[in-house]
Amino acid sequence: MPAKVGAVKINSISSSSIFNIGDVYSMNPESTAKTYAGGGSFNTGDGMHVNLQQSNTYVYDKDTIDQPTS
């Protein structure tokens, strides 16, 4: 059903977002990401104490494309 749209202000649109005005049948945002992190990287909390004497992150990835987006 058509609708009247007033003023629209867009502050930002990221790479995996969708902006639409009007009728839509289907919307499918897609994005891929690969994250490498060492020990203690994703710890959260108050008064956190992490002691990693020698922390190394070894990455061996022989694939060229892991998650293709088309």
DSSP file (Angstrom, degrees, kcal/mol; ACC not computed):
  #  RESIDUE AA STRUCTURE BP1 BP2  ACC     N-H-->O    O-->H-N    N-H-->O    O-->H-N    TCO  KAPPA ALPHA  PHI   PSI    X-CA   Y-CA   Z-CA
    1    1 A M              0   0    0      0, 0.0    21,-0.1     0, 0.0     0, 0.0   0.000 360.0 360.0 360.0 126.7    0.0    0.0    0.0
    2    2 A P        -     0   0    0      0, 0.0     2,-0.3     0, 0.0    20,-0.0  -0.277 360.0-168.4 -64.4 150.6    1.5    3.3   -1.0
    3    3 A A        -     0   0    0      2,-0.0     2,-0.4    20,-0.0    20,-0.1  -0.963  23.7-115.1-138.1 154.6    2.3    5.8    1.7
    4    4 A K        -     0   0    0     -2,-0.3     2,-0.5    18,-0.0    18,-0.0  -0.784  30.3-159.0 -90.4 133.9    3.2    9.5    1.9
    5    5 A V        -     0   0    0     -2,-0.4     3,-0.1     1,-0.1    16,-0.0  -0.945   2.3-159.7-117.2 131.7    6.7   10.1    3.3
    6    6 A G        -     0   0    0     -2,-0.5    -1,-0.1     1,-0.3     2,-0.1   0.203  54.4 -27.2 -84.3-149.5    7.8   13.4    4.8
    7    7 A A        -     0   0    0      1,-0.0     2,-0.4     2,-0.0    -1,-0.3  -0.380  60.7-157.3 -67.0 141.7   11.4   14.6    5.2
    8    8 A V        -     0   0    0     -3,-0.1     2,-0.5    -2,-0.1    -1,-0.0  -0.985   6.5-167.0-124.3 130.4   14.0   11.9    5.6
    9    9 A K        -     0   0    0     -2,-0.4     2,-0.6     0, 0.0    -2,-0.0  -0.980   2.3-167.8-118.9 125.4   17.4   12.5    7.3
   10   10 A I        +     0   0    0     -2,-0.5     3,-0.1     1,-0.2    -2,-0.0  -0.953   9.8 179.4-113.9 117.6   20.1    9.8    6.9
   11   11 A N        -     0   0    0     -2,-0.6     2,-0.3     1,-0.3    -1,-0.2   0.906  68.3 -22.3 -82.4 -45.3   23.1   10.2    9.1
   12   12 A S        -     0   0    0      2,-0.0     2,-0.4     0, 0.0    -1,-0.3  -0.978  47.4-154.9-162.7 153.4   25.0    7.1    7.9
   13   13 A I        -     0   0    0     -2,-0.3     2,-0.1    -3,-0.1     6,-0.0  -0.991  20.4-147.9-132.3 123.4   24.5    3.8    6.1
   14   14 A S    >   -     0   0    0     -2,-0.4     3,-1.3     1,-0.1    -2,-0.0  -0.256  33.4 -95.7 -84.9 178.0   27.0    1.0    6.7
   15   15 A S  T 3  S+     0   0    0      1,-0.3    15,-0.2    -2,-0.1    -1,-0.1   0.711 121.8  44.0 -69.7 -20.5   28.0   -1.6    4.2
   16   16 A S  T 3  S+     0   0    0     13,-0.1    -1,-0.3     2,-0.0     2,-0.2   0.088  95.9  98.7-111.6  24.1   25.6   -4.2    5.5
   17   17 A S    <   -     0   0    0     -3,-1.3     2,-0.4    12,-0.1    13,-0.1  -0.660  58.7-140.5-110.0 166.6   22.5   -2.0    5.9
   18   18 A I        -     0   0    0     -2,-0.2     2,-0.5    11,-0.1    -4,-0.1  -0.983   7.8-166.3-127.3 135.7   19.4   -1.4    3.8
   19   19 A F        +     0   0    0     -2,-0.4     2,-0.4    -6,-0.0    -6,-0.0  -0.989  19.5 168.8-120.4 124.5   17.6    1.9    3.2
   20   20 A N        -     0   0    0     -2,-0.5     2,-0.4     2,-0.0     4,-0.1  -0.998  21.5-177.4-140.5 138.4   14.2    1.8    1.6
   21   21 A I        +     0   0    0     -2,-0.4     2,-0.2     2,-0.1    -2,-0.0  -0.978  63.8  17.5-129.4 119.6   11.3    4.1    1.0
   22   22 A G  S    S-     0   0    0     -2,-0.4     2,-0.2   -21,-0.1   -18,-0.0  -0.745 105.0 -17.0 121.1-169.3    8.3    2.6   -0.6
   23   23 A D        -     0   0    0     -2,-0.2     2,-0.4   -20,-0.1    -2,-0.1  -0.498  59.0-174.2 -76.5 140.3    6.9   -0.9   -1.1
   24   24 A V        -     0   0    0     -2,-0.2     3,-0.1     1,-0.1    -2,-0.0  -0.999  23.1-171.3-137.8 137.0    9.2   -3.8   -0.7
   25   25 A Y  S    S-     0   0    0     -2,-0.4     2,-0.3     1,-0.3    -1,-0.1   0.875  78.7  -3.2 -88.5 -48.2    8.8   -7.5   -1.3
   26   26 A S        -     0   0    0      2,-0.0     2,-0.4     0, 0.0    -1,-0.3  -0.994  55.1-168.1-150.3 137.9   12.0   -8.8    0.2
   27   27 A M        +     0   0    0     -2,-0.3    -9,-0.1    -3,-0.1    -3,-0.0  -0.996  10.0 174.5-128.4 127.6   15.1   -7.2    1.8
   28   28 A N        -     0   0    0     -2,-0.4     2,-0.2     2,-0.0    -2,-0.0  -0.778  10.9-164.9-135.8  88.5   18.2   -9.3    2.5
   29   29 A P        -     0   0    0      0, 0.0     2,-0.4     0, 0.0   -13,-0.1  -0.526  13.2-168.7 -72.2 142.5   21.3   -7.5    3.7
   30   30 A E        +     0   0    0    -15,-0.2     2,-0.3    -2,-0.2    39,-0.1  -0.991  15.2 156.0-133.3 140.5   24.5   -9.6    3.4
   31   31 A S        -     0   0    0     -2,-0.4     2,-0.3   -15,-0.1   -15,-0.0  -0.979  19.3-155.2-155.9 156.6   28.0   -9.1    4.8
   32   32 A T        +     0   0    0     -2,-0.3     2,-0.3    37,-0.1    37,-0.0  -0.953  13.0 175.6-132.3 153.3   31.0  -11.3    5.7
   33   33 A A        -     0   0    0     -2,-0.3     2,-0.4     2,-0.0    -2,-0.0  -0.990  18.2-154.0-155.2 149.7   33.8  -10.8    8.1
   34   34 A K        -     0   0    0     -2,-0.3     2,-0.5     2,-0.0    -2,-0.0  -0.997  16.8-167.0-127.6 126.8   36.8  -12.7    9.5
   35   35 A T        -     0   0    0     -2,-0.4     2,-0.5     2,-0.0    -2,-0.0  -0.956   7.7-167.6-121.3 128.6   38.2  -11.8   12.9
   36   36 A Y        +     0   0    0     -2,-0.5     2,-0.4    23,-0.0    21,-0.1  -0.954  18.8 166.0-110.5 130.2   41.5  -12.9   14.4
   37   37 A A        -     0   0    0     -2,-0.5     3,-0.1     5,-0.0     2,-0.1  -0.999  23.9-139.4-146.8 142.1   42.0  -12.3   18.1
   38   38 A G    >   -     0   0    0     -2,-0.4     3,-1.6     1,-0.2     4,-0.3  -0.212  51.2 -54.1 -88.1-176.7   44.4  -13.5   20.7
   39   39 A G  T 3  S+     0   0    0      1,-0.3    -1,-0.2    17,-0.1    13,-0.1  -0.345 124.4  16.1 -62.0 134.9   43.9  -14.6   24.2
   40   40 A G  T >  S+     0   0    0     -3,-0.1     3,-0.6    -2,-0.1    -1,-0.3   0.575  87.7 123.1  80.7  10.3   42.0  -12.1   26.4
   41   41 A S  T <  S+     0   0    0     -3,-1.6    -2,-0.1     1,-0.2    -3,-0.0   0.880  75.5  36.6 -73.8 -38.1   40.8  -10.1   23.4
   42   42 A F  T 3  S+     0   0    0     -4,-0.3     2,-0.3     2,-0.0    -1,-0.2   0.071  82.6 131.3-106.8  24.5   37.0  -10.2   24.0
   43   43 A N    <   +     0   0    0     -3,-0.6     2,-0.3     2,-0.0     5,-0.0  -0.583  30.9 179.2 -76.8 137.3   37.0  -10.0   27.8
   44   44 A T        +     0   0    0     -2,-0.3     2,-0.2     2,-0.1    -2,-0.0  -0.958  22.3  87.0-134.8 155.4   34.6   -7.5   29.3
   45   45 A G  S >  S-     0   0    0     -2,-0.3     3,-0.6     3,-0.1     2,-0.4  -0.733  70.9 -63.5 142.7 171.2   33.8   -6.4   32.8
   46   46 A D  T 3  S+     0   0    0      1,-0.2    -2,-0.1    -2,-0.2     0, 0.0  -0.729 113.7   7.9 -89.1 135.5   34.7   -4.2   35.7
   47   47 A G  T 3  S+     0   0    0     -2,-0.4     2,-0.2     1,-0.2    -1,-0.2   0.834  84.5 178.6  67.6  34.0   38.1   -4.7   37.4
   48   48 A M    <   -     0   0    0     -3,-0.6     2,-0.5    -5,-0.0    -1,-0.2  -0.503  10.5-172.7 -72.4 132.6   39.2   -7.2   34.7
   49   49 A H        +     0   0    0     -2,-0.2     2,-0.5     2,-0.0    -1,-0.0  -0.964   4.7 178.5-128.7 114.3   42.8   -8.4   35.2
   50   50 A V        -     0   0    0     -2,-0.5     2,-0.6   -10,-0.0    -2,-0.0  -0.969   7.9-169.4-118.5 126.1   44.2  -10.6   32.4
   51   51 A N        +     0   0    0     -2,-0.5     2,-0.6     0, 0.0   -11,-0.0  -0.901  13.2 166.7-119.7 101.6   47.8  -11.9   32.6
   52   52 A L        -     0   0    0     -2,-0.6     3,-0.4     1,-0.2    -2,-0.0  -0.915  15.8-167.4-115.0 102.2   49.0  -13.4   29.4
   53   53 A Q  S    S-     0   0    0     -2,-0.6     2,-0.4     1,-0.3    -1,-0.2   0.957  80.4  -0.8 -56.3 -58.3   52.8  -13.8   29.7
   54   54 A Q  S    S+     0   0    0      2,-0.0     2,-0.5     0, 0.0    -1,-0.3  -0.873  76.6 178.1-137.6 102.5   53.4  -14.6   26.0
   55   55 A S        +     0   0    0     -3,-0.4     2,-0.4    -2,-0.4   -17,-0.1  -0.919   2.0 175.6-111.3 126.0   50.3  -14.6   23.8
   56   56 A N        -     0   0    0     -2,-0.5     2,-0.6     2,-0.0   -17,-0.1  -0.970  20.6-151.1-127.5 143.8   50.6  -15.2   20.1
   57   57 A T        -     0   0    0     -2,-0.4     2,-0.5   -19,-0.1   -19,-0.1  -0.953  15.3-164.1-114.4 111.0   47.9  -15.5   17.4
   58   58 A Y        -     0   0    0     -2,-0.6     2,-0.5     2,-0.0    -2,-0.0  -0.833   5.6-171.5 -98.0 128.2   49.0  -17.7   14.5
   59   59 A V        +     0   0    0     -2,-0.5     2,-0.4   -23,-0.1    -2,-0.0  -0.973  13.3 169.1-125.0 120.0   46.9  -17.5   11.4
   60   60 A Y        +     0   0    0     -2,-0.5     2,-0.5     0, 0.0    -2,-0.0  -0.939   9.1 163.1-128.0 109.8   47.4  -19.9    8.4
   61   61 A D        +     0   0    0     -2,-0.4    -2,-0.0     1,-0.1     0, 0.0  -0.910  14.0 176.8-131.4 103.3   44.6  -19.6    5.9
   62   62 A K        +     0   0    0     -2,-0.5     2,-0.2     2,-0.0    -1,-0.1   0.598  54.2 100.9 -83.7  -9.9   45.3  -21.0    2.5
   63   63 A D        -     0   0    0      1,-0.2     3,-0.2     0, 0.0    -2,-0.1  -0.508  57.0-159.7 -74.3 143.1   41.8  -20.2    1.2
   64   64 A T  S    S+     0   0    0      1,-0.3     2,-0.5    -2,-0.2    -1,-0.2   0.868  84.0  24.9 -84.8 -42.3   41.4  -17.2   -1.0
   65   65 A I        +     0   0    0      1,-0.1    -1,-0.3     3,-0.0     0, 0.0  -0.984  59.7 170.2-127.1 120.2   37.6  -16.8   -0.4
   66   66 A D  S    S+     0   0    0     -2,-0.5    -1,-0.1     1,-0.2    -2,-0.1   0.877  79.3  15.9 -94.3 -47.1   36.0  -18.2    2.7
   67   67 A Q  S    S-     0   0    0      2,-0.0    -1,-0.2     0, 0.0     2,-0.1  -0.797  77.0-157.4-131.2  89.1   32.4  -16.7    2.5
   68   68 A P        -     0   0    0      0, 0.0     2,-0.5     0, 0.0    -3,-0.0  -0.421   2.4-155.5 -69.6 140.6   31.5  -15.4   -0.9
   69   69 A T              0   0    0     -2,-0.1   -37,-0.1     1,-0.1    -2,-0.0  -0.971 360.0 360.0-115.9 120.3   28.8  -12.8   -1.0
   70   70 A S              0   0    0     -2,-0.5    -1,-0.1     0, 0.0   -40,-0.0   0.376 360.0 360.0-132.7 360.0   26.9  -12.5   -4.3
